[in-house]
Amino acid sequence: MINSEITERYRKRVDELLNKLKVGQVNRAKIDGCFLGTLTIIQSLYGENSLQVKVLFEAKETSNAYHHILEKLNSLGGSINGTLINIREELDADLIRSISTEAAGLVIGDLVALAKEELKAGYSSVAAVLASAALEDALKRKAEELGGNVENKTLSSVINLLKSESFFKGAQGPIVSSFIKLRNAAMHADWDKIQDSDVSSLIGFLEPFLLKHFS
């Protein structure tokens, strides 16, 4: 699930916006500020192209249909309030993690499936690039869930961060670390260093890993 500390930050921000909507007079500055604050939360939790973002902008368009400024603001304010309450409830029910993680799992899973096809067709270099990208993306997402900062971090650093959080069990740590050499070869176009067996091992690791952590 999303790191509890991060979840609390989201809850705190949602509550701040809800209280802002309740207190004082309705005015454009307040509603515009709450709209942008809610949009930032939605994009962070659900993604920039999510249904939630679309619905929020549709609510803004609907409010523009009113001719009186106060009616416009009350309409949009009500929609924002409802959106924030829904986010709060989904955070409390631990549903956010499920939504965002499953969406990411579909994308990463497509990379792994394509890597498998390319390897079978004899294109081990292409398969190595795809599988390595899938591994790096998956591990960075897990590190972020645990509250880690992965921006501009190497795969080795991300793996060490996950190890420090006891994310890997048993032999998983050494196995994941063994893929660093393959990843580096793939990303630096050192094709002669890529072996079919290594790519197959990486794909074999990723398939159950995605099932466990992204579904």
Kinemage of the C-alpha trace (Angstrom):
@kinemage 1
@onewidth
@group {chain A} dominant
@subgroup {mainchain}
@vectorlist {calphas} color= white
{ca met a 1} P 0.000 0.000 0.000
{ca ile a 2} L 1.022 3.651 -0.170
{ca asn a 3} L 3.524 4.498 2.540
{ca ser a 4} L 1.528 5.503 5.656
{ca glu a 5} L 3.462 8.742 6.067
{ca ile a 6} L 2.678 9.764 2.498
{ca thr a 7} L -0.967 8.783 2.947
{ca glu a 8} L -1.181 11.061 5.978
{ca arg a 9} L 0.230 13.942 3.954
{ca tyr a 10} L -2.490 13.455 1.374
{ca arg a 11} L -5.152 13.248 4.077
{ca lys a 12} L -3.853 16.442 5.667
{ca arg a 13} L -3.901 18.299 2.348
{ca val a 14} L -7.400 17.025 1.506
{ca asp a 15} L -8.665 18.135 4.917
{ca glu a 16} L -7.056 21.563 4.480
{ca leu a 17} L -8.903 22.079 1.212
{ca leu a 18} L -12.191 20.801 2.632
{ca asn a 19} L -11.916 23.215 5.565
{ca lys a 20} L -11.036 26.065 3.222
{ca leu a 21} L -14.235 25.429 1.275
{ca lys a 22} L -16.307 25.489 4.463
{ca val a 23} L -14.846 28.585 6.114
{ca gly a 24} L -15.579 32.154 5.014
{ca gln a 25} L -17.339 33.586 2.006
{ca val a 26} L -17.339 31.995 -1.405
{ca asn a 27} L -15.102 33.918 -3.817
{ca arg a 28} L -13.211 33.226 -7.028
{ca ala a 29} L -9.768 33.213 -5.415
{ca lys a 30} L -10.819 30.572 -2.906
{ca ile a 31} L -12.565 28.325 -5.431
{ca asp a 32} L -9.766 28.627 -8.004
{ca gly a 33} L -7.204 27.793 -5.333
{ca cys a 34} L -9.152 24.744 -4.180
{ca phe a 35} L -9.645 23.631 -7.771
{ca leu a 36} L -5.911 23.722 -8.477
{ca gly a 37} L -5.107 22.062 -5.155
{ca thr a 38} L -7.571 19.260 -5.866
{ca leu a 39} L -6.247 18.866 -9.405
{ca thr a 40} L -2.698 18.470 -8.073
{ca ile a 41} L -3.817 15.733 -5.667
{ca ile a 42} L -5.780 13.875 -8.349
{ca gln a 43} L -2.944 13.981 -10.875
{ca ser a 44} L -0.521 12.705 -8.250
{ca leu a 45} L -2.736 9.867 -7.040
{ca tyr a 46} L -4.562 8.787 -10.186
{ca gly a 47} L -2.467 10.148 -13.053
{ca glu a 48} L -2.678 13.133 -15.386
{ca asn a 49} L -4.943 11.337 -17.872
{ca ser a 50} L -7.198 9.686 -15.315
{ca leu a 51} L -10.987 9.678 -15.319
{ca gln a 52} L -10.909 11.730 -12.111
{ca val a 53} L -9.064 14.573 -13.853
{ca lys a 54} L -11.538 14.485 -16.725
{ca val a 55} L -14.523 14.609 -14.370
{ca leu a 56} L -13.090 17.568 -12.452
{ca phe a 57} L -12.649 19.586 -15.656
{ca glu a 58} L -16.151 18.612 -16.753
{ca ala a 59} L -17.458 19.993 -13.457
{ca lys a 60} L -15.653 23.245 -14.189
{ca glu a 61} L -17.258 23.411 -17.648
{ca thr a 62} L -20.685 22.712 -16.160
{ca ser a 63} L -20.279 25.551 -13.659
{ca asn a 64} L -19.490 27.949 -16.514
{ca ala a 65} L -23.023 27.405 -17.828
{ca tyr a 66} L -24.398 29.478 -14.954
{ca his a 67} L -24.743 33.192 -15.699
{ca his a 68} L -24.460 34.489 -12.128
{ca ile a 69} L -20.923 34.429 -10.720
{ca leu a 70} L -22.072 33.184 -7.303
{ca glu a 71} L -23.940 30.279 -8.904
{ca lys a 72} L -20.831 29.368 -10.903
{ca leu a 73} L -18.647 29.394 -7.805
{ca asn a 74} L -21.141 27.424 -5.714
{ca ser a 75} L -21.500 24.821 -8.453
{ca leu a 76} L -17.761 24.311 -8.859
{ca gly a 77} L -17.200 24.466 -5.111
{ca gly a 78} L -19.746 21.711 -4.574
{ca ser a 79} L -18.067 19.508 -7.170
{ca ile a 80} L -14.647 20.095 -5.646
{ca asn a 81} L -16.011 19.301 -2.189
{ca gly a 82} L -17.493 16.019 -3.420
{ca thr a 83} L -14.258 15.093 -5.177
{ca leu a 84} L -12.200 15.724 -2.056
{ca ile a 85} L -14.562 13.688 0.122
{ca asn a 86} L -14.290 10.786 -2.317
{ca ile a 87} L -10.487 10.985 -2.267
{ca arg a 88} L -10.540 11.013 1.545
{ca glu a 89} L -12.758 7.931 1.639
{ca glu a 90} L -10.579 6.068 -0.875
{ca leu a 91} L -7.452 6.917 1.106
{ca asp a 92} L -9.115 5.623 4.282
{ca ala a 93} L -10.153 2.422 2.499
{ca asp a 94} L -6.666 1.957 0.968
{ca leu a 95} L -8.159 1.971 -2.538
{ca ile a 96} L -5.750 4.492 -4.069
{ca arg a 97} L -2.884 2.051 -4.059
{ca ser a 98} L -4.986 -0.514 -5.864
{ca ile a 99} L -6.006 1.888 -8.613
{ca ser a 100} L -2.591 3.368 -9.339
{ca thr a 101} L -0.659 0.141 -8.864
{ca glu a 102} L -2.864 -1.944 -11.134
{ca ala a 103} L -2.669 0.711 -13.853
{ca ala a 104} L 1.122 0.722 -13.623
{ca gly a 105} L 1.143 -3.065 -13.619
{ca leu a 106} L -0.679 -3.163 -16.960
{ca val a 107} L 1.910 -0.902 -18.581
{ca ile a 108} L 4.901 -2.749 -17.142
{ca gly a 109} L 3.267 -6.080 -17.898
{ca asp a 110} L 2.963 -5.088 -21.563
{ca leu a 111} L 6.711 -4.409 -21.635
{ca val a 112} L 7.458 -7.834 -20.185
{ca ala a 113} L 5.088 -9.574 -22.596
{ca leu a 114} L 6.689 -7.793 -25.537
{ca ala a 115} L 10.170 -8.660 -24.249
{ca lys a 116} L 9.125 -12.296 -24.101
{ca glu a 117} L 7.928 -12.193 -27.700
{ca glu a 118} L 11.108 -10.499 -28.926
{ca leu a 119} L 13.304 -13.025 -27.131
{ca lys a 120} L 11.345 -15.876 -28.671
{ca ala a 121} L 11.786 -14.297 -32.108
{ca gly a 122} L 15.540 -14.152 -31.589
{ca tyr a 123} L 15.882 -10.454 -30.828
{ca ser a 124} L 17.599 -10.774 -27.469
{ca ser a 125} L 18.971 -7.205 -27.498
{ca val a 126} L 15.496 -5.708 -27.939
{ca ala a 127} L 14.120 -8.057 -25.302
{ca ala a 128} L 16.881 -7.033 -22.887
{ca val a 129} L 16.074 -3.334 -23.294
{ca leu a 130} L 12.344 -3.905 -22.751
{ca ala a 131} L 12.767 -6.205 -19.757
{ca ser a 132} L 15.365 -3.915 -18.166
{ca ala a 133} L 13.066 -0.910 -18.561
{ca ala a 134} L 10.255 -2.897 -16.965
{ca leu a 135} L 12.469 -3.895 -14.033
{ca glu a 136} L 13.689 -0.355 -13.406
{ca asp a 137} L 10.207 1.139 -13.596
{ca ala a 138} L 8.735 -1.501 -11.291
{ca leu a 139} L 11.449 -1.137 -8.656
{ca lys a 140} L 11.347 2.655 -8.704
{ca arg a 141} L 7.591 2.597 -8.185
{ca lys a 142} L 7.988 0.289 -5.196
{ca ala a 143} L 10.717 2.503 -3.749
{ca glu a 144} L 8.490 5.572 -4.134
{ca glu a 145} L 5.658 3.779 -2.330
{ca leu a 146} L 8.028 3.280 0.577
{ca gly a 147} L 8.777 6.992 0.657
{ca gly a 148} L 12.074 6.877 -1.206
{ca asn a 149} L 13.328 9.573 -3.544
{ca val a 150} L 14.271 7.853 -6.815
{ca glu a 151} L 14.752 10.902 -9.012
{ca asn a 152} L 18.019 10.582 -10.970
{ca lys a 153} L 18.899 7.483 -8.941
{ca thr a 154} L 20.691 4.529 -10.545
{ca leu a 155} L 19.086 1.102 -10.512
{ca ser a 156} L 21.744 -0.007 -8.040
{ca ser a 157} L 20.799 2.815 -5.649
{ca val a 158} L 17.108 1.974 -5.947
{ca ile a 159} L 17.783 -1.687 -5.177
{ca asn a 160} L 19.883 -0.723 -2.154
{ca leu a 161} L 17.063 1.523 -0.946
{ca leu a 162} L 14.603 -1.362 -1.202
{ca lys a 163} L 17.030 -3.662 0.592
{ca ser a 164} L 17.338 -1.146 3.438
{ca glu a 165} L 13.541 -1.266 3.787
{ca ser a 166} L 13.613 -5.097 3.860
{ca phe a 167} L 11.435 -5.165 0.743
{ca phe a 168} L 13.146 -8.216 -0.715
{ca lys a 169} L 12.789 -11.585 0.971
{ca gly a 170} L 15.337 -14.392 1.075
{ca ala a 171} L 17.328 -14.727 -2.129
{ca gln a 172} L 15.391 -11.975 -3.927
{ca gly a 173} L 17.939 -9.298 -3.072
{ca pro a 174} L 20.961 -11.007 -4.645
{ca ile a 175} L 18.872 -12.131 -7.624
{ca val a 176} L 17.679 -8.591 -8.368
{ca ser a 177} L 21.202 -7.219 -7.958
{ca ser a 178} L 22.447 -9.725 -10.524
{ca phe a 179} L 20.266 -8.045 -13.165
{ca ile a 180} L 22.124 -4.732 -12.871
{ca lys a 181} L 24.857 -5.946 -15.236
{ca leu a 182} L 22.268 -6.931 -17.860
{ca arg a 183} L 20.429 -3.643 -17.482
{ca asn a 184} L 23.629 -1.633 -17.935
{ca ala a 185} L 24.618 -3.640 -21.000
{ca ala a 186} L 21.169 -3.147 -22.538
{ca met a 187} L 21.001 0.576 -21.850
{ca his a 188} L 24.550 1.207 -23.104
{ca ala a 189} L 24.131 -0.909 -26.254
{ca asp a 190} L 26.781 -3.440 -25.225
{ca trp a 191} L 24.999 -6.113 -27.242
{ca asp a 192} L 27.857 -8.631 -27.106
{ca lys a 193} L 27.447 -8.790 -23.320
{ca ile a 194} L 23.800 -9.834 -23.522
{ca gln a 195} L 22.990 -13.529 -23.247
{ca asp a 196} L 19.600 -15.078 -23.988
{ca ser a 197} L 19.733 -16.980 -20.709
{ca asp a 198} L 20.157 -13.740 -18.724
{ca val a 199} L 17.216 -12.081 -20.463
{ca ser a 200} L 15.108 -15.181 -19.896
{ca ser a 201} L 16.017 -15.136 -16.197
{ca leu a 202} L 15.004 -11.488 -15.884
{ca ile a 203} L 11.664 -12.130 -17.556
{ca gly a 204} L 11.193 -15.164 -15.333
{ca phe a 205} L 11.733 -12.968 -12.294
{ca leu a 206} L 9.479 -10.151 -13.474
{ca glu a 207} L 6.377 -12.206 -14.253
{ca pro a 208} L 5.690 -13.432 -10.697
{ca phe a 209} L 6.987 -10.144 -9.266
{ca leu a 210} L 4.346 -8.176 -11.161
{ca leu a 211} L 1.614 -10.606 -10.178
{ca lys a 212} L 2.518 -10.184 -6.529
{ca his a 213} L 3.141 -6.440 -6.353
{ca phe a 214} L 1.107 -4.908 -9.196
{ca ser a 215} L -2.206 -6.778 -9.210
